[in-house]
Amino acid sequence: MKINHLTPAEENLMRLLWKLHSFYLKDVMEQHPEPKPHQNTVSTYLKILTEKGYLSIQKEGRIFKYTATVPFEDYRTFLLKELIRHFFNDSGDELLGLLTTEQMISRQDGTKPVQDSDRKPAETRKPEFEYAEEILNPKKEKIRKQEKEKGKEKDKDKDKDKKKKKKKEK
């Protein structure tokens, strides 16, 4: 199976979808952290992720049930291989060298064979939606900017009023 690249917004949404594994649109809307995107936005992303092969659709009456078809571990492996191919000349040794140079791992960690008993399970964290904010909620960002501009205009008006009062006092 060929894995395609995801945009940051798609990747952030997929982190939530991997946790849900099999879900309906309403499940995504309920589980998405605040501020929640509009339902049409999520629906569009689900369509895109289906076209990219990350989700499958099963029609149940008038609604669709989605299932994640690309496991998180496969996507993570894909990204790591891409990183090694693009930045380390297809050499895991170069990556290991950088990790030891930057003291992210010790030389002993990199040279001893890893056994299943040594492996620690990957920590599961809540998905972070830092990139998705501006894409999923562009109106809120515009509203914030407008509010800032209104505040600046009010300050200018106050300054003008103060100047008029000073002139009247003279």
N, CA, C and O of each residue as an XYZ file, in Angstrom:
680
protein
N       0.839     -1.167      0.000
C       0.000      0.000      0.000
C       0.891      1.239      0.000
O       1.827      1.352      0.792
N       0.576      2.170     -0.913
C       1.344      3.410     -1.003
C       0.762      4.430     -0.028
O      -0.446      4.665      0.005
N       1.629      5.013      0.744
C       1.210      6.034      1.702
C       1.551      7.399      1.119
O       2.665      7.618      0.644
N       0.596      8.305      1.159
C       0.778      9.665      0.643
C       1.073     10.621      1.792
O       0.764     10.351      2.953
N       1.675     11.738      1.432
C       1.955     12.780      2.424
C       0.656     13.439      2.876
O      -0.313     13.518      2.121
N       0.655     13.908      4.116
C      -0.476     14.649      4.663
C      -0.058     16.081      4.941
O       1.095     16.342      5.286
N      -0.984     16.998      4.794
C      -0.726     18.374      5.195
C      -0.755     18.410      6.726
O      -1.273     17.484      7.349
N      -0.212     19.457      7.338
C      -0.257     19.532      8.810
C      -1.680     19.455      9.370
O      -1.902     18.822     10.403
N      -2.640     20.089      8.702
C      -4.026     20.041      9.193
C      -4.594     18.625      9.072
O      -5.281     18.148      9.975
N      -4.304     17.964      7.963
C      -4.777     16.585      7.782
C      -4.136     15.661      8.814
O      -4.797     14.784      9.370
N      -2.854     15.865      9.061
C      -2.149     15.025     10.031
C      -2.719     15.211     11.437
O      -2.891     14.236     12.168
N      -3.007     16.435     11.812
C      -3.579     16.684     13.133
C      -4.947     16.032     13.275
O      -5.261     15.463     14.321
N      -5.757     16.114     12.231
C      -7.065     15.465     12.272
C      -6.900     13.944     12.311
O      -7.637     13.259     13.021
N      -5.947     13.419     11.559
C      -5.727     11.963     11.543
C      -5.309     11.458     12.917
O      -5.642     10.329     13.276
N      -4.590     12.259     13.694
C      -4.204     11.834     15.045
C      -5.455     11.530     15.880
O      -5.476     10.563     16.642
N      -6.475     12.343     15.737
C      -7.737     12.085     16.423
C      -8.420     10.858     15.830
O      -8.958     10.032     16.568
N      -8.404     10.732     14.518
C      -9.079      9.620     13.849
C      -8.415      8.284     14.150
O      -9.092      7.259     14.230
N      -7.096      8.285     14.317
C      -6.405      7.039     14.679
C      -6.863      6.560     16.049
O      -6.978      5.358     16.289
N      -7.120      7.495     16.934
C      -7.605      7.107     18.262
C      -9.018      6.547     18.185
O      -9.356      5.608     18.906
N      -9.845      7.121     17.312
C     -11.221      6.655     17.177
C     -11.308      5.357     16.371
O     -12.189      4.537     16.624
N     -10.429      5.165     15.427
C     -10.308      4.034     14.507
C     -11.534      3.884     13.597
O     -11.400      3.989     12.378
N     -12.705      3.644     14.150
C     -13.926      3.504     13.359
C     -14.946      4.485     13.932
O     -15.193      4.481     15.138
N     -15.544      5.329     13.078
C     -16.312      6.451     13.611
C     -17.279      6.997     12.569
O     -17.196      6.680     11.382
N     -18.187      7.818     13.045
C     -19.101      8.593     12.211
C     -18.689     10.061     12.323
O     -17.916     10.427     13.209
N     -19.200     10.892     11.430
C     -18.875     12.310     11.450
C     -19.225     12.925     12.804
O     -18.464     13.741     13.325
N     -20.355     12.548     13.372
C     -20.766     13.113     14.666
C     -19.771     12.754     15.768
O     -19.574     13.535     16.699
N     -19.133     11.564     15.671
C     -18.126     11.174     16.661
C     -16.914     12.105     16.600
O     -16.360     12.489     17.630
N     -16.514     12.461     15.378
C     -15.381     13.371     15.206
C     -15.719     14.731     15.801
O     -14.904     15.336     16.497
N     -16.927     15.205     15.520
C     -17.341     16.510     16.031
C     -17.387     16.514     17.556
O     -17.024     17.512     18.178
N     -17.825     15.422     18.163
C     -17.898     15.340     19.627
C     -16.508     15.279     20.256
O     -16.274     15.883     21.303
N     -15.590     14.556     19.625
C     -14.269     14.325     20.201
C     -13.277     15.452     19.901
O     -12.264     15.574     20.589
N     -13.546     16.263     18.900
C     -12.621     17.328     18.527
C     -12.554     18.357     19.652
O     -13.588     18.781     20.167
N     -11.341     18.761     20.036
C     -11.211     19.761     21.106
C     -11.713     21.131     20.643
O     -11.842     21.401     19.449
N     -11.986     21.968     21.614
C     -12.428     23.338     21.324
C     -11.264     24.133     20.778
O     -10.136     23.864     21.190
N     -11.435     25.055     19.916
C     -12.665     25.413     19.235
C     -12.960     24.399     18.135
O     -12.074     24.036     17.361
N     -14.181     23.956     18.071
C     -14.580     22.936     17.106
C     -14.723     23.555     15.714
O     -15.278     24.644     15.573
N     -14.225     22.865     14.695
C     -14.401     23.368     13.331
C     -15.841     23.141     12.878
O     -16.590     22.396     13.510
N     -16.214     23.781     11.792
C     -17.553     23.594     11.237
C     -17.653     22.175     10.677
O     -16.665     21.616     10.202
N     -18.831     21.613     10.737
C     -19.061     20.242     10.284
C     -18.693     20.069      8.807
O     -18.166     19.026      8.423
N     -18.965     21.079      7.979
C     -18.624     20.983      6.553
C     -17.113     20.889      6.349
O     -16.644     20.188      5.452
N     -16.362     21.592      7.175
C     -14.898     21.552      7.082
C     -14.392     20.147      7.385
O     -13.564     19.607      6.652
N     -14.895     19.558      8.473
C     -14.478     18.207      8.841
C     -14.889     17.227      7.750
O     -14.122     16.331      7.400
N     -16.081     17.388      7.217
C     -16.573     16.507      6.155
C     -15.663     16.577      4.927
O     -15.372     15.557      4.301
N     -15.223     17.776      4.593
C     -14.313     17.942      3.457
C     -12.990     17.231      3.719
O     -12.464     16.554      2.836
N     -12.449     17.383      4.935
C     -11.195     16.701      5.266
C     -11.368     15.183      5.232
O     -10.463     14.471      4.797
N     -12.508     14.684      5.681
C     -12.754     13.239      5.641
C     -12.762     12.753      4.194
O     -12.242     11.677      3.899
N     -13.345     13.532      3.296
C     -13.369     13.172      1.881
C     -11.945     13.134      1.318
O     -11.580     12.209      0.593
N     -11.154     14.141      1.657
C      -9.767     14.202      1.173
C      -8.966     13.015      1.700
O      -8.221     12.381      0.952
N      -9.120     12.717      2.988
C      -8.382     11.601      3.585
C      -8.820     10.264      2.991
O      -8.021      9.332      2.904
N     -10.072     10.169      2.587
C     -10.552      8.958      1.918
C      -9.905      8.833      0.551
O      -9.471      7.750      0.158
N      -9.840      9.954     -0.182
C      -9.207      9.945     -1.501
C      -7.727      9.605     -1.420
O      -7.183      8.976     -2.327
N      -7.072     10.019     -0.340
C      -5.650      9.718     -0.165
C      -5.420      8.298      0.339
O      -4.279      7.840      0.400
N      -6.489      7.600      0.699
C      -6.359      6.202      1.115
C      -6.189      5.989      2.605
O      -5.910      4.871      3.037
N      -6.351      7.027      3.396
C      -6.192      6.901      4.846
C      -7.461      6.407      5.529
O      -7.404      5.857      6.628
N      -8.597      6.602      4.885
C      -9.875      6.193      5.455
C     -10.647      5.375      4.435
O     -10.482      5.553      3.228
N     -11.499      4.470      4.930
C     -12.448      3.782      4.070
C     -13.843      4.171      4.523
O     -14.056      4.538      5.679
N     -14.794      4.085      3.594
C     -16.169      4.488      3.878
C     -17.092      3.284      3.727
O     -16.956      2.480      2.805
N     -18.028      3.188      4.654
C     -19.080      2.182      4.568
C     -20.399      2.913      4.787
O     -20.601      3.554      5.818
N     -21.298      2.810      3.804
C     -22.575      3.515      3.920
C     -23.526      2.697      4.778
O     -23.733      1.507      4.538
N     -24.100      3.349      5.780
C     -25.073      2.718      6.663
C     -26.328      3.568      6.651
O     -26.439      4.539      7.399
N     -27.258      3.206      5.813
C     -28.464      4.009      5.658
C     -28.125      5.311      4.968
O     -27.606      5.315      3.852
N     -28.422      6.429      5.639
C     -28.140      7.745      5.063
C     -26.826      8.333      5.552
O     -26.453      9.425      5.123
N     -26.119      7.648      6.431
C     -24.862      8.186      6.963
C     -23.700      7.270      6.592
O     -23.889      6.129      6.170
N     -22.492      7.805      6.762
C     -21.290      7.053      6.436
C     -20.517      6.727      7.699
O     -20.427      7.532      8.626
N     -19.960      5.524      7.711
C     -19.064      5.116      8.790
C     -17.663      5.066      8.196
O     -17.433      4.435      7.164
N     -16.740      5.735      8.859
C     -15.356      5.805      8.387
C     -14.483      4.897      9.234
O     -14.721      4.716     10.429
N     -13.473      4.331      8.597
C     -12.503      3.497      9.303
C     -11.109      3.881      8.844
O     -10.863      4.025      7.647
N     -10.195      4.045      9.790
C      -8.797      4.357      9.457
C      -8.170      3.113      8.830
O      -8.177      2.041      9.435
N      -7.632      3.253      7.624
C      -7.050      2.112      6.919
C      -5.530      2.075      7.002
O      -4.922      1.018      6.837
N      -4.920      3.218      7.256
C      -3.464      3.282      7.410
C      -3.178      3.411      8.901
O      -3.527      4.423      9.508
N      -2.549      2.402      9.502
C      -2.243      2.498     10.934
C      -1.227      3.605     11.223
O      -0.398      3.942     10.377
N      -1.307      4.158     12.423
C      -0.403      5.226     12.834
C       1.052      4.775     12.724
O       1.909      5.542     12.287
N       1.331      3.538     13.116
C       2.703      3.021     13.081
C       3.247      3.009     11.657
O       4.422      3.311     11.445
N       2.407      2.662     10.675
C       2.838      2.664      9.274
C       3.141      4.087      8.805
O       4.116      4.313      8.088
N       2.305      5.045      9.209
C       2.534      6.440      8.821
C       3.815      6.961      9.456
O       4.602      7.650      8.806
N       4.020      6.631     10.722
C       5.237      7.065     11.419
C       6.480      6.481     10.739
O       7.474      7.185     10.563
N       6.431      5.216     10.362
C       7.552      4.580      9.663
C       7.783      5.251      8.314
O       8.925      5.496      7.926
N       6.700      5.548      7.602
C       6.794      6.241      6.319
C       7.509      7.588      6.480
O       8.401      7.924      5.701
N       7.107      8.351      7.497
C       7.736      9.658      7.722
C       9.217      9.522      8.068
O      10.042     10.302      7.594
N       9.548      8.538      8.888
C      10.950      8.334      9.256
C      11.784      7.963      8.036
O      12.892      8.472      7.864
N      11.262      7.081      7.190
C      11.992      6.699      5.968
C      12.165      7.894      5.043
O      13.221      8.059      4.434
N      11.133      8.730      4.933
C      11.228      9.937      4.112
C      12.300     10.882      4.665
O      13.086     11.453      3.910
N      12.320     11.035      5.980
C      13.319     11.884      6.631
C      14.730     11.371      6.332
O      15.611     12.148      5.964
N      14.936     10.082      6.488
C      16.257      9.494      6.237
C      16.637      9.650      4.770
O      17.785      9.958      4.450
N      15.665      9.435      3.876
C      15.952      9.533      2.443
C      16.302     10.964      2.045
O      17.232     11.174      1.267
N      15.575     11.946      2.563
C      15.784     13.332      2.138
C      16.937     14.032      2.843
O      17.603     14.871      2.237
N      17.187     13.709      4.100
C      18.171     14.464      4.864
C      19.416     13.670      5.262
O      20.403     14.260      5.701
N      19.385     12.349      5.117
C      20.512     11.541      5.573
C      21.019     10.576      4.506
O      21.619      9.552      4.832
N      20.782     10.895      3.234
C      21.294     10.103      2.106
C      20.972      8.616      2.239
O      21.823      7.773      1.959
N      19.763      8.292      2.659
C      19.325      6.899      2.832
C      20.227      6.126      3.794
O      20.377      4.911      3.664
N      20.817      6.816      4.744
C      21.734      6.172      5.679
C      21.222      6.302      7.110
O      21.175      7.399      7.667
N      20.843      5.182      7.689
C      20.446      5.171      9.085
C      21.615      5.504      9.991
O      21.433      6.042     11.083
N      22.834      5.177      9.527
C      24.033      5.483     10.321
C      24.214      6.992     10.491
O      24.609      7.458     11.560
N      23.921      7.757      9.424
C      24.032      9.214      9.533
C      23.021      9.761     10.530
O      23.330     10.670     11.301
N      21.820      9.210     10.514
C      20.803      9.628     11.474
C      21.253      9.290     12.887
O      21.151     10.118     13.792
N      21.743      8.090     13.072
C      22.233      7.658     14.381
C      23.389      8.548     14.840
O      23.479      8.900     16.016
N      24.270      8.909     13.908
C      25.386      9.802     14.232
C      24.888     11.154     14.723
O      25.406     11.688     15.704
N      23.890     11.709     14.052
C      23.335     12.989     14.479
C      22.691     12.869     15.857
O      22.873     13.739     16.709
N      21.941     11.795     16.075
C      21.274     11.605     17.360
C      22.279     11.497     18.500
O      22.039     12.015     19.591
N      23.406     10.826     18.256
C      24.417     10.716     19.308
C      25.181     12.030     19.467
O      25.520     12.411     20.588
N      25.456     12.728     18.364
C      26.148     14.016     18.436
C      25.315     15.032     19.212
O      25.848     15.787     20.026
N      24.035     15.049     18.964
C      23.140     15.990     19.648
C      22.735     15.488     21.031
O      21.920     16.110     21.712
N      23.301     14.378     21.433
C      23.065     13.766     22.744
C      21.587     13.458     22.986
O      21.089     13.586     24.105
N      20.894     13.047     21.916
C      19.507     12.615     22.039
C      19.445     11.148     22.460
O      18.492     10.701     23.098
N      20.494     10.415     22.080
C      20.670      9.043     22.560
C      22.148      8.850     22.841
O      22.990      9.568     22.300
N      22.463      7.883     23.686
C      23.877      7.611     23.961
C      24.398      6.594     22.959
O      23.623      5.875     22.329
N      25.693      6.542     22.821
C      26.324      5.614     21.888
C      25.952      4.175     22.260
O      25.757      3.338     21.378
N      25.854      3.887     23.551
C      25.492      2.535     23.989
C      24.075      2.183     23.538
O      23.816      1.051     23.129
N      23.164      3.145     23.611
C      21.788      2.891     23.179
C      21.742      2.553     21.698
O      20.959      1.705     21.270
N      22.583      3.217     20.922
C      22.562      3.021     19.482
C      23.245      1.758     19.013
O      22.958      1.282     17.915
N      24.149      1.193     19.818
C      24.900      0.030     19.355
C      24.394     -1.291     19.907
O      24.655     -2.342     19.321
N      23.681     -1.260     21.012
C      23.216     -2.538     21.551
C      21.940     -2.960     20.831
O      21.101     -2.119     20.509
N      21.792     -4.243     20.580
C      20.570     -4.691     19.917
C      19.362     -4.496     20.829
O      19.424     -4.750     22.032
N      18.280     -4.047     20.241
C      17.069     -3.796     21.013
C      16.247     -5.073     21.044
O      15.931     -5.658     20.008
N      15.911     -5.486     22.243
C      15.072     -6.665     22.399
C      13.666     -6.204     22.730
O      13.454     -5.086     23.199
N      12.708     -7.085     22.479
C      11.318     -6.717     22.744
C      11.105     -6.329     24.195
O      10.274     -5.470     24.488
N      11.853     -6.957     25.122
C      11.684     -6.632     26.537
C      12.236     -5.244     26.865
O      11.823     -4.633     27.851
N      13.184     -4.733     26.031
C      13.763     -3.408     26.253
C      12.880     -2.284     25.725
O      12.992     -1.137     26.156
N      12.012     -2.624     24.798
C      11.202     -1.586     24.165
C      10.154     -1.068     25.127
O       9.501     -1.822     25.848
N      10.020      0.228     25.111
C       8.985      0.869     25.904
C       7.824      1.176     24.961
O       8.049      1.588     23.823
N       6.609      0.986     25.410
C       5.489      1.326     24.530
C       5.452      2.825     24.274
O       5.743      3.631     25.157
N       5.094      3.172     23.070
C       5.025      4.590     22.715
C       3.961      5.270     23.553
O       2.867      4.745     23.758
N       4.315      6.458     24.033
C       3.359      7.218     24.833
C       2.268      7.760     23.921
O       2.534      8.241     22.819
N       1.056      7.670     24.398
C      -0.043      8.248     23.636
C      -0.366      9.602     24.240
O      -0.661      9.726     25.429
N      -0.303     10.599     23.396
C      -0.590     11.951     23.829
C      -1.860     12.420     23.151
O      -2.273     11.895     22.117
N      -2.469     13.427     23.763
C      -3.620     14.043     23.130
C      -3.141     14.707     21.849
O      -2.049     15.275     21.817
N      -3.938     14.642     20.800
C      -3.497     15.279     19.561
C      -3.386     16.789     19.733
O      -4.206     17.421     20.399
N      -2.357     17.345     19.118
C      -2.162     18.784     19.160
C      -2.637     19.359     17.838
O      -2.273     18.868     16.769
N      -3.437     20.381     17.916
C      -4.032     20.950     16.722
C      -3.502     22.347     16.445
O      -4.255     23.241     16.059
N      -2.197     22.531     16.645
C      -1.634     23.857     16.500
C      -1.704     24.367     15.061
O      -2.010     25.540     14.847
N      -1.429     23.522     14.076
C      -1.466     23.971     12.693
C      -2.899     24.081     12.186
O      -3.203     24.920     11.339
N      -3.759     23.243     12.699
C      -5.125     23.197     12.212
C      -5.920     24.430     12.610
O      -6.917     24.750     11.963
N      -5.509     25.120     13.646
C      -6.267     26.273     14.132
C      -6.575     27.265     13.021
O      -7.736     27.610     12.802
N      -5.548     27.726     12.319
C      -5.770     28.755     11.320
C      -6.478     28.217     10.090
O      -7.157     28.968      9.390
N      -6.329     26.925      9.815
C      -6.982     26.346      8.643
C      -8.432     26.008      8.955
O      -9.330     26.302      8.166
N      -8.655     25.393     10.103
C      -9.998     24.965     10.449
C     -10.869     26.106     10.959
O     -12.094     26.028     10.872
N     -10.266     27.156     11.485
C     -11.033     28.264     12.050
C     -10.531     29.617     11.551
O     -10.166     30.471     12.359
N     -10.508     29.824     10.233
C      -9.961     31.096      9.748
C     -10.798     32.290     10.171
O     -10.262     33.388     10.326
N     -12.109     32.104     10.362
C     -12.969     33.222     10.727
C     -12.621     33.748     12.108
O     -12.650     34.958     12.333
N     -12.289     32.851     13.045
C     -11.964     33.289     14.397
C     -10.711     34.157     14.395
O     -10.623     35.130     15.144
N      -9.749     33.805     13.558
C      -8.524     34.608     13.474
C      -8.851     35.991     12.916
O      -8.326     37.000     13.387
N      -9.730     36.026     11.897
C     -10.120     37.314     11.325
C     -10.847     38.159     12.362
O     -10.628     39.367     12.450
N     -11.711     37.523     13.147
C     -12.462     38.244     14.176
C     -11.498     38.840     15.200
O     -11.665     39.986     15.616
N     -10.486     38.064     15.607
C      -9.498     38.570     16.561
C      -8.782     39.796     16.006
O      -8.578     40.778     16.720
N      -8.402     39.737     14.733
C      -7.712     40.867     14.110
C      -8.628     42.082     14.062
O      -8.199     43.205     14.331
N      -9.906     41.849     13.715
C     -10.855     42.963     13.650
C     -11.041     43.595     15.022
O     -11.122     44.817     15.141
N     -11.108     42.758     16.063
C     -11.263     43.283     17.418
C     -10.053     44.122     17.819
O     -10.205     45.162     18.459
N      -8.852     43.675     17.447
C      -7.650     44.450     17.749
C      -7.690     45.803     17.041
O      -7.356     46.832     17.628
N      -8.108     45.787     15.763
C      -8.180     47.030     15.003
C      -9.205     47.982     15.612
O      -8.967     49.187     15.689
N     -10.352     47.440     16.046
C     -11.370     48.269     16.682
C     -10.823     48.910     17.954
O     -11.091     50.077     18.240
N     -10.056     48.134     18.710
C      -9.440     48.660     19.930
C      -8.499     49.801     19.633
O      -8.465     50.791     20.364
N      -7.727     49.669     18.556
C      -6.806     50.728     18.162
C      -7.571     51.975     17.739
O      -7.177     53.095     18.063
N      -8.684     51.768     17.001
C      -9.488     52.905     16.567
C     -10.081     53.636     17.761
O     -10.115     54.866     17.778
N     -10.549     52.892     18.761
C     -11.106     53.507     19.964
C     -10.050     54.343     20.674
O     -10.337     55.443     21.147
N      -8.815     53.813     20.749
C      -7.722     54.562     21.381
C      -7.454     55.865     20.626
O      -7.220     56.905     21.243
N      -7.488     55.807     19.295
C      -7.262     57.010     18.503
C      -8.358     58.031     18.749
O      -8.099     59.228     18.877
N      -9.606     57.529     18.815
C     -10.740     58.431     19.081
C     -10.587     59.090     20.446
O     -10.861     60.281     20.588
N     -10.157     58.337     21.447
C      -9.956     58.895     22.784
C      -8.889     59.979     22.761
O      -9.040     61.022     23.396
N      -7.799     59.726     22.021
C      -6.729     60.721     21.908
C      -7.239     62.002     21.260
O      -6.876     63.099     21.683
N      -8.084     61.867     20.229
C      -8.644     63.043     19.558
C      -9.533     63.831     20.516
O      -9.478     65.060     20.561
N     -10.359     63.104     21.287
C     -11.229     63.765     22.258
C     -10.412     64.535     23.293
O     -10.763     65.659     23.653
N      -9.332     63.936     23.767
C      -8.464     64.597     24.746
C      -7.878     65.876     24.171
O      -7.811     66.895     24.857
N      -7.450     65.826     22.899
C      -6.864     67.001     22.259
C      -7.901     68.109     22.126
O      -7.594     69.281     22.341
N      -9.146     67.732     21.767
C     -10.218     68.730     21.639
C     -10.500     69.388     22.984
O     -10.693     70.602     23.048
N     -10.526     68.611     24.047
C     -10.776     69.140     25.398
C      -9.670     70.108     25.795
O      -9.951     71.157     26.376
N      -8.432     69.779     25.495
C      -7.305     70.643     25.838
C      -7.415     71.973     25.097
O      -7.138     73.033     25.659
N      -7.826     71.906     23.822
C      -7.968     73.136     23.037
C      -9.066     74.022     23.602
O      -8.923     75.244     23.655
N     -10.183     73.390     24.032
C     -11.287     74.136     24.606
C     -10.889     74.791     25.917
O     -11.320     75.904     26.216
N     -10.071     74.105     26.696
C      -9.622     74.622     27.999
C      -8.715     75.842     27.822
O      -8.690     76.713     28.691
N      -7.992     75.920     26.747
C      -7.049     77.025     26.509
C      -7.817     78.213     26.109
O      -7.235     79.268     25.856
